[in-house]
Amino acid sequence: MSTTGIIFDIERFAIHDGPGIRTTLFLKGCPLACWWCHNPEGIGGRPQLAFFAEKCIGCGRCLTACPEGVHERADDGTRVMHRERCRLCGRCAAECCSGALVVEGREITVEEAVTELGRDRPFYETSGGGVTLSGGEPLAQPDFTAAVLERCRAEGMHTCLDTSGQAPWADLERALRWTDLVLYDYKIADTERHRKYTGVTNDLIRENLVLLDARGTPIEVRMPVIPGVNDDAGNLDATAAFLSPLRSIRRVTLLGYHRFGESKYRRLGRTYRLEGTQPPSREHMEAIAARFRAAGLETVVR
């Protein structure tokens, strides 16, 4: 029986998920729940129903299609969703003629995934690109992730693993056999502050990064810069002090906070916890980069 995984997107012509032009496979499921996550549809491990209110034309077809009574029209004409009743049968999405209801997430086999990724091989070959597994957290589906990476490597495609590091070392180590570059997220140095904003401590993340460094696999550390959360001098200096001795880190990429994912929370019936937070200025990002460079870390701003 073929190994399968649950994905929520395949992004082609990606240029920020590793070198060259890449195709990024986004897997569902993540052990973190970062307040600023711009892919909330990747947090849960199973498919889920998203509602695009701006696309709804009020036809009412979903009301009759759903056997669980998830969709309701109140007496005042407003639309109500009882998400707790949803069994993800997909009937409402199938009946929705305007695309307002979408099931985020689908099951795919390793063979199907590799076929999809391989379609862009000419772009990989001319640009020095390849495939990237992201999420969510790819290591939340360790068997599927390892199998896809193995097959892609066997077919001559450059492979990147984009991970939070919050996974058993055995799962990470297995994936590394077929990984050319690791994109490793590092967010907050203080363990209790890390727990507050992501739901977990950073103990395992730090341990795995040290083990990964000793193994010698090339690493690009990616740090989101979230105003008021991790952009203070104390956190920046502690982060630089932890990263600078690690020899396998090729560079640090600073990712400025943005609000592009905010609307996704409403579509999924979730609360966005950084409402009103503004992106950092270019000057602030460059100042952070200069701070990291002074600690001996090659650093770029994105």
C-alpha positions in Angstrom: 0.0 0.0 0.0 1.3 3.4 -1.0 2.2 5.9 1.8 -0.1 8.9 1.7 0.0 12.4 3.2 -2.4 15.3 3.8 -1.4 18.5 1.9 -3.1 21.9 1.6 -1.2 23.5 -1.3 1.4 23.1 -4.0 3.1 26.4 -4.9 5.0 26.6 -8.2 7.7 29.1 -9.1 8.5 29.7 -5.5 11.7 31.8 -5.1 11.9 32.2 -1.3 11.9 28.6 -0.2 15.5 27.7 -1.0 17.8 28.4 -4.0 16.6 28.9 -7.5 13.0 28.3 -8.7 11.3 25.8 -6.6 8.0 24.0 -6.1 6.9 23.9 -2.5 4.6 21.2 -1.1 2.7 22.3 1.9 1.8 19.6 4.4 -0.9 19.9 7.1 -0.3 19.5 10.8 2.0 21.5 13.1 2.9 21.1 16.8 3.2 24.8 17.2 0.4 27.4 17.1 2.3 30.7 16.5 0.3 33.8 17.0 1.5 35.2 13.7 1.2 32.1 11.5 0.3 33.0 8.0 -0.8 29.5 7.1 -3.4 28.6 9.8 -4.9 26.1 7.4 -1.7 24.1 8.0 -1.9 23.9 11.8 -4.6 21.1 12.0 -3.6 17.7 10.7 -6.9 17.0 8.9 -8.8 18.7 6.1 -11.0 21.6 7.2 -13.8 23.8 5.8 -13.0 27.4 4.8 -15.6 30.0 4.1 -14.8 32.9 1.8 -17.6 35.4 2.8 -16.7 37.8 0.0 -17.5 35.1 -2.6 -20.9 34.0 -1.1 -23.9 35.0 -3.3 -26.5 33.8 -0.8 -27.9 31.0 -3.1 -28.6 28.8 -0.1 -27.5 25.6 -1.8 -25.2 24.7 1.1 -28.1 24.8 3.5 -29.8 21.9 1.8 -26.6 20.0 0.8 -25.3 19.6 4.4 -26.7 16.6 6.2 -25.5 17.9 9.6 -27.1 21.4 9.5 -23.7 23.2 9.6 -25.1 26.0 7.5 -28.0 28.1 8.6 -29.7 31.4 7.7 -30.9 33.3 10.8 -34.2 35.1 10.9 -32.5 38.4 10.2 -31.0 36.9 7.0 -27.4 36.6 8.3 -25.5 33.4 7.6 -24.5 31.2 10.5 -22.0 28.3 10.5 -22.1 25.6 13.2 -18.5 24.4 12.6 -18.7 22.0 15.6 -21.2 19.9 13.6 -19.1 19.6 10.4 -18.0 16.1 9.5 -16.1 17.3 6.4 -18.2 15.3 3.9 -17.5 18.1 1.4 -21.1 18.2 0.0 -21.5 21.9 0.7 -18.3 22.7 -1.1 -19.3 20.6 -4.0 -22.6 22.4 -4.3 -21.2 25.9 -3.8 -21.3 27.5 -7.3 -19.3 30.6 -6.3 -16.3 29.0 -4.6 -17.2 30.4 -1.2 -16.8 27.1 0.5 -13.6 25.2 0.1 -12.2 22.1 1.9 -8.6 22.9 2.8 -6.5 19.8 2.6 -6.5 16.6 0.5 -4.9 13.2 0.7 -2.2 12.4 -1.8 0.1 9.5 -2.4 3.9 9.7 -2.5 3.8 8.8 -6.2 1.2 11.6 -6.9 3.3 14.1 -5.0 6.6 13.3 -6.8 4.8 13.4 -10.2 3.4 16.9 -9.4 6.8 18.1 -8.2 8.7 16.6 -11.1 6.6 18.6 -13.7 8.7 21.7 -13.0 12.1 19.9 -13.4 13.1 22.1 -16.4 12.9 25.2 -14.2 14.9 23.5 -11.4 17.7 22.5 -13.9 18.0 26.0 -15.4 17.8 28.0 -12.1 19.6 25.6 -9.6 16.2 25.1 -7.9 14.3 22.1 -6.7 11.6 21.0 -4.3 10.8 22.2 -0.8 8.6 20.5 1.8 6.9 23.0 4.1 3.7 23.3 6.1 2.5 23.2 8.7 5.3 21.1 9.8 6.5 18.4 7.4 7.8 16.2 10.2 4.3 16.0 11.6 3.9 13.4 8.8 7.4 11.8 9.0 6.8 8.7 6.9 5.3 10.7 4.0 7.9 13.4 4.2 10.8 11.0 4.2 9.4 9.0 1.3 8.8 12.1 -0.9 12.3 13.4 -0.2 13.8 10.0 -1.0 12.0 9.7 -4.3 12.8 13.3 -5.3 16.5 12.8 -4.5 16.5 9.6 -6.5 15.1 11.5 -9.5 17.9 14.0 -9.2 15.9 16.9 -7.7 17.5 19.2 -5.2 15.6 19.0 -1.9 14.9 21.4 1.0 13.1 20.7 4.3 11.4 23.7 5.9 11.0 22.8 9.6 10.3 24.3 13.0 12.6 21.7 14.5 9.8 20.6 16.9 9.9 16.9 16.2 11.7 13.8 17.5 15.3 13.7 16.4 14.8 10.3 14.8 12.2 11.7 12.4 14.4 14.7 11.5 17.5 12.5 11.1 15.7 10.1 8.8 14.5 13.0 6.5 18.0 14.4 6.5 19.3 11.3 4.5 17.6 12.8 1.4 17.8 16.6 2.2 20.2 18.9 0.6 19.3 22.0 2.6 17.4 22.6 5.8 15.4 25.8 6.3 15.2 25.9 10.1 12.8 28.3 11.9 14.2 30.0 15.0 11.8 32.4 16.6 12.4 33.3 20.3 15.4 32.6 22.6 13.6 32.6 25.9 11.8 29.3 26.5 8.8 30.7 28.5 8.2 33.5 26.0 8.5 30.9 23.3 5.8 28.9 25.0 3.5 31.9 25.3 3.6 32.8 21.6 3.9 29.3 20.0 2.3 26.9 22.5 5.6 25.0 23.2 9.0 25.6 24.7 12.0 25.9 22.5 14.0 23.2 24.3 13.6 20.5 21.6 14.1 23.1 18.8 17.4 24.2 20.3 18.5 20.6 20.9 17.7 19.5 17.4 19.5 22.5 15.9 22.7 21.6 17.7 22.5 18.0 16.6 21.7 19.1 13.1 24.7 21.4 13.1 27.0 18.6 14.3 25.7 16.4 11.4 27.0 18.9 8.9 23.8 19.3 6.7 23.7 22.9 5.3 21.3 25.1 7.3 19.6 28.4 6.6 18.0 29.7 9.8 14.9 31.7 9.1 13.7 34.1 11.8 10.3 35.9 11.6 10.6 39.4 13.0 7.4 40.1 15.0 7.1 43.6 16.5 6.6 43.5 20.2 7.2 39.8 20.3 10.8 39.0 19.4 12.4 42.2 18.1 13.8 43.5 21.3 17.5 43.8 22.0 17.5 41.1 24.6 16.0 38.5 22.4 18.1 39.5 19.4 21.4 39.3 21.3 20.4 35.9 22.9 19.5 34.6 19.5 22.8 35.7 17.9 24.8 34.3 20.8 23.1 30.9 20.3 23.4 30.8 16.6 26.9 32.2 16.0 28.9 29.2 17.2 27.0 26.8 14.8 29.2 26.0 11.8 26.7 24.5 9.5 24.6 27.7 9.3 25.1 29.2 5.8 23.0 32.3 6.6 20.2 33.8 8.6 17.2 35.1 6.7 15.1 37.7 8.5 11.4 37.5 7.6 9.4 40.6 8.3 6.0 40.1 9.8 3.1 40.7 7.4 -0.7 40.5 7.6 -1.4 38.5 4.5 -2.7 35.5 6.4 -5.1 37.5 8.6 -8.1 36.9 6.5 -7.5 33.1 6.6 -8.4 33.0 10.2 -11.8 34.4 9.6 -12.4 31.9 6.8 -11.5 29.1 9.2 -13.6 30.5 12.1 -10.4 31.2 14.2 -9.3 34.2 16.1 -6.3 36.2 14.9 -4.2 37.1 18.0 -2.0 39.8 16.6 -4.9 42.1 15.4 -3.5 45.6 14.8 0.2 44.6 14.8 2.0 46.5 12.0 4.9 45.1 9.9 8.4 46.3 10.9 10.0 49.0 8.9 12.8 48.3 6.5 15.1 50.4 8.7 14.3 48.3 11.7 14.9 45.1 9.7 18.3 46.3 8.5 19.3 47.3 12.0 18.5 43.8 13.2 20.5 42.4 10.3 23.5 44.6 11.2 23.3 43.3 14.8 23.5 39.7 13.6 26.3 40.4 11.1 28.3 42.0 14.0 28.0 38.6 15.7 29.5 36.9 12.7 26.3 35.7 11.1 25.8 36.2 7.4 22.3 37.8 7.4 19.8 38.8 4.7 16.5 40.6 4.9 13.4 39.4 3.2 
